Amino acid sequence: MKSQLVPFETVSNYKHQHLVARLQRECSISQDEAEQLFFDTKQFLYLCAKYPDGLAPTKAIDEGWHQFILFTHDYKKFCLDFLGRFIHHEPIDPSTAKIGETLAPKAVNLARSLFGDNLSKNWSLEGANFGNCSPTPSCDASRSPPDDLTW
């Protein structure tokens, strides 16, 4: 039986203290800022599952996503249990980075419509560098790993 996207309230309750601690250490931010970044990363991943045509994260959220992916087993389980599918991070040739200039604002606009206008500073497009990560699509929810995928 394939799992389904659960309500965001359920997603938002998912905790990962080791990731929060890593975000604090790697990003030189406070615990509150790390918890907010993880919350915003969960919001972005939820949008990727809900709108699988492709979105690009803001610079801050992309960093949160990168750090989450390092916990490979937890990330896979989170995606499958809460989002109904695995969300791939798809790096691509930087020559197509211009596309990210439309996909990141699209993600921000979808976040505003779904979560309200009071988004954190992590959703800011200021200083975004779309050449580092795939904007076409940065998140790919259109395919799932095989059930027996092990990392």
C-alpha positions as CSV (number, residue, x, y, z in Angstrom):
1,M,0.0,0.0,0.0
2,K,1.4,3.4,-1.0
3,S,1.5,6.0,1.6
4,Q,-0.2,9.4,1.1
5,L,0.6,13.0,1.8
6,V,-0.6,13.7,5.3
7,P,-1.9,17.1,6.6
8,F,0.8,19.6,7.2
9,E,0.0,19.8,10.9
10,T,1.2,16.2,11.2
11,V,4.3,17.0,9.1
12,S,5.1,20.0,11.3
13,N,5.1,17.8,14.5
14,Y,8.0,15.7,13.2
15,K,11.0,16.3,15.3
16,H,14.7,15.6,14.6
17,Q,16.9,16.9,17.4
18,H,20.2,15.7,15.8
19,L,19.4,17.6,12.7
20,V,18.5,20.7,14.7
21,A,21.9,20.4,16.5
22,R,23.7,20.0,13.2
23,L,22.0,23.0,11.7
24,Q,23.1,25.0,14.8
25,R,26.7,23.9,14.4
26,E,27.0,24.0,10.6
27,C,25.1,27.2,10.0
28,S,26.3,29.0,13.2
29,I,22.7,29.8,14.3
30,S,20.8,29.6,17.6
31,Q,18.6,26.6,18.6
32,D,15.5,28.7,17.9
33,E,16.8,29.7,14.4
34,A,17.7,26.0,13.7
35,E,14.3,24.8,14.7
36,Q,12.7,27.5,12.5
37,L,14.9,26.5,9.6
38,F,13.9,22.8,10.0
39,F,10.2,23.9,10.2
40,D,10.6,25.9,6.9
41,T,12.4,23.0,5.3
42,K,9.5,20.8,6.2
43,Q,7.2,23.4,4.7
44,F,9.2,23.4,1.4
45,L,9.3,19.6,1.2
46,Y,5.5,19.5,1.8
47,L,5.1,21.9,-1.1
48,C,7.3,19.7,-3.3
49,A,5.0,16.7,-2.5
50,K,1.8,18.6,-3.0
51,Y,3.0,20.3,-6.3
52,P,5.4,17.8,-7.9
53,D,6.0,19.7,-11.1
54,G,9.2,21.2,-9.6
55,L,10.1,23.9,-7.2
56,A,13.4,25.5,-6.1
57,P,14.2,26.4,-2.5
58,T,15.5,29.6,-1.1
59,K,19.2,29.6,-0.2
60,A,18.5,29.1,3.5
61,I,15.9,26.4,3.0
62,D,18.3,24.6,0.5
63,E,20.9,24.5,3.3
64,G,18.4,23.0,5.7
65,W,17.4,20.5,3.0
66,H,21.1,19.5,2.4
67,Q,21.6,18.9,6.1
68,F,18.5,16.8,6.4
69,I,19.5,14.6,3.4
70,L,22.7,13.7,5.3
71,F,20.5,11.7,7.7
72,T,19.7,9.4,4.8
73,H,17.6,6.8,6.6
74,D,15.6,9.4,8.5
75,Y,15.1,11.5,5.4
76,K,13.8,8.6,3.4
77,K,11.5,7.5,6.2
78,F,10.2,11.1,6.6
79,C,9.5,11.4,2.9
80,L,7.7,8.1,2.6
81,D,5.8,8.3,5.9
82,F,4.7,12.0,5.8
83,L,4.9,13.1,2.1
84,G,3.8,9.9,0.4
85,R,6.8,9.8,-1.8
86,F,10.5,10.4,-1.8
87,I,11.5,13.9,-2.7
88,H,14.7,13.9,-4.8
89,H,17.1,16.8,-4.7
90,E,18.2,17.1,-8.4
91,P,21.4,19.0,-9.0
92,I,21.7,20.1,-12.6
93,D,24.0,21.9,-15.0
94,P,24.4,25.5,-13.6
95,S,23.8,26.8,-17.2
96,T,20.1,26.3,-16.6
97,A,20.1,28.2,-13.3
98,K,17.9,31.0,-14.7
99,I,14.9,28.6,-14.4
100,G,15.4,28.8,-10.6
101,E,14.7,32.5,-10.7
102,T,11.1,31.5,-11.5
103,L,10.8,28.3,-9.5
104,A,12.0,29.7,-6.1
105,P,9.5,32.6,-6.3
106,K,6.8,30.1,-7.3
107,A,7.7,28.1,-4.1
108,V,7.5,31.3,-2.0
109,N,4.1,32.2,-3.5
110,L,2.8,28.7,-2.9
111,A,4.0,28.8,0.7
112,R,2.2,32.1,1.2
113,S,-1.0,30.8,-0.2
114,L,-0.8,27.6,1.9
115,F,0.8,28.7,5.1
116,G,0.0,32.4,5.2
117,D,1.9,35.7,4.7
118,N,3.8,35.4,7.9
119,L,6.7,33.3,6.6
120,S,10.1,33.4,8.3
121,K,13.2,35.1,6.9
122,N,14.3,31.7,5.6
123,W,11.8,32.2,2.8
124,S,13.6,35.4,1.6
125,L,14.8,35.3,-2.0
126,E,17.5,37.9,-1.1
127,G,21.0,36.5,-1.8
128,A,19.6,33.3,-3.4
129,N,22.2,31.5,-5.5
130,F,20.3,29.3,-8.0
131,G,23.5,28.1,-9.7
132,N,24.4,25.7,-6.8
133,C,21.3,23.5,-6.9
134,S,19.0,22.2,-9.4
135,P,16.1,24.5,-10.2
136,T,14.7,22.2,-12.9
137,P,13.2,20.8,-10.7
138,S,15.1,21.1,-7.5
139,C,12.6,18.8,-5.9
140,D,11.3,15.9,-7.9
141,A,8.4,14.1,-6.4
142,S,7.4,12.5,-9.6
143,R,9.3,9.3,-8.9
144,S,9.8,7.2,-5.9
145,P,12.7,4.8,-4.9
146,P,12.0,1.1,-5.0
147,D,10.6,-0.3,-1.9
148,D,13.8,-2.3,-1.2
149,L,16.1,0.7,-1.6
150,T,18.7,0.7,1.1
151,W,21.3,3.4,1.8
